[in-house]
Amino acid sequence: MRVLATDKSEMISQVLFGETYKVLDLKGKWLLIQLHSDGYEGWIDSQQHHALSEETWLIFRDEPELVLTSMIENIPTATSSSLMLSFGSIFKKTLLKQYPDLIKNFPLKEFELIPSHFDADKMTSAAKKWEGTSYLWGGKTVLGVDCSGFVQLCAKTAGYQLFRDASQQAGQGKIVDFLEQAEPGNLAFFDNDEGQIIHVGIIISSGNIIHASGSVRIDTLDHYGIYNKELNKYTHKLRLIKTLKSS
């Protein structure tokens, strides 16, 4: 997904296999879309577009949603080609009608039903799989991911739909008053000198956070913010902590 309708425009996000969207506008070979999952908008090349009839969409919308929890899978097909899927890709039965050459035993066991309620343990377990992944602005795959995309995908497999950007995510969940009360699976948000939320990470244990900064890494977290031992300095200033649990 790009800011403007051109290949030279900045990438702001990516659409994963199985995700659906509404087409808002058309400009040449470019489509302005809005994702159904989080309302995020951006331009995609029409070659990446596959239209669904209204009848198919209504069936697809109401089907149980499975999500890929392994980092990457190369799915064989009935043809000589294959389908490369990344963590967070979605599967529903209707997709087999749209992609009839998929192997008969698709989806794989790595596709799991999304929990009906937020599961903090599943969140932290998913997050640790990403450790070492390179940072990429707008990225949402093992080939590169940004801080909010990383957190959004981990929350998705754990049963919570976050918005796309860190500043949007900061408005979700409930505030944790003190760092000492934080639990694994809580989100920590960080701001700049102007008070704008610019970064987010997942607390995985007391005093430790996993986040995408340069790469997905585990660093120390205290009342001031994130301390990077390799650089021997604080890299992010703590603003607030949120829990995604409903109670």
C-alpha positions, -999 to +999 in steps of 0.1 A: +000+000+000+014+034-010+006+070+000+002+081-037-008+063-069+027+058-082+055+032-078+078+060-065+055+067-036+063+057+000+050+023+011+029+027+042+017-009+047+012-042+030-019-064+023-015-100+032-030-130+016-067-134+025-072-098+037-101-080+021-108-043+014-132-019-002-122+000-034-126+037-029-111+052-060-094+043-093-066+062-110-050+045-140-036+012-129-039+022-092-067+014-067-073+034-035-084+008-010-096+007+026-089-025+046-119-041+062-099-052+092-085-019+104-098+008+081-064+017+068-062+034+034-037+034+006-030+028-031-022-006-046-014-017-081-045-032-098-024-063-107-026-072-070-064-069-070-089-098-072-125-088-072-152-107-052-188-107-062-212-094-035-226-129-030-191-144-025-181-115-002-211-121+021-202-158+023-165-150+029-172-124+055-192-148+077-169-178+075-146-187+104-112-170+101-080-189+103-046-172+106-011-184+097+011-185+129+043-197+113+067-171+099+065-182+063+051-211+043+056-222+007+023-237-003+025-262-032-003-260-058-016-282-086+005-263-111+043-258-111+040-226-092+037-222-054+021-197-030+044-180-005+025-169+026+037-149+056+027-148+092-008-133+097-021-145+063-058-154+064-076-185+052-113-190+047-130-219+028-141-195+000-105-190-009-103-225-023-129-215-049-109-185-058-076-205-059-087-240-071-052-252-078-042-252-041-033-286-027-062-306-012-049-306+023-047-268+024-048-251+049-019-265+068-019-271+106+000-238+109-033-221+103-051-216+136-085-203+145-083-168+158-092-168+195-126-152+204-110-135+234-075-119+237-048-144+247-018-126+262+003-158+262-003-163+225+006-127+219+040-130+236+047-164+220+040-150+185+062-119+192+093-140+200+091-158+167+098-124+150+131-118+169+159-109+144+135-098+116+147-067+098+130-034+102+111-020+072+089+010+072+054-001+062+064-037+063+042-066+077+062-097+067+092-117+078+111-099+050+107-067+070+083-052+095+078-019+113+070-014+150+032-011+147+028-037+120+047-062+142+025-055+172-007-055+150+001-089+136+009-105+170-023-091+185-043-104+155-032-140+161-040-135+198-076-124+192-074-086+192-077-063+162-054-033+165-053-003+142-023+000+119-003+030+133+012+033+168-006+066+174-039+049+166-031+018+187-024+040+217-061+049+218-071+012+222-072-010+253-071+002+289-043+022+307-020+004+331-013+030+358+022+018+369+050-001+352+051-024+382+015-035+373+024-043+337+020-079+325+033-099+296+012-090+265+007-054+276+017-027+250+042+001+258+040+033+238+067+059+234+067+095+223+090+122+209+098+156+222+066+170+208+045+144+227+036+124+196+034+086+199+060+073+175+068+038+187+052+007+203+064-026+216+052-057+235+061-063+272+072-100+274+084-101+310+092-078+339+117-052+326+118-066+291+102-055+259+103-068+223+099-043+195+110-035+160+138-010+159+165-017+134+153-053+138+128-071+161+148-072+193+144-076+231+156-047+252+153-035+288+123-014+298+121+009+328+102+040+339+122+062+315+119+040+285+138+015+264+175+010+272+196-006+245+226-023+261+245-026+229+243+012+223+246+019+261+218+044+259+180+050+260+165+049+226+128+055+233+110+075+260+080+058+277+047+075+274+020+050+285+012+013+289-020-004+277-036-038+284-057-054+258-075-076+283-113-068+286-112-073+324 
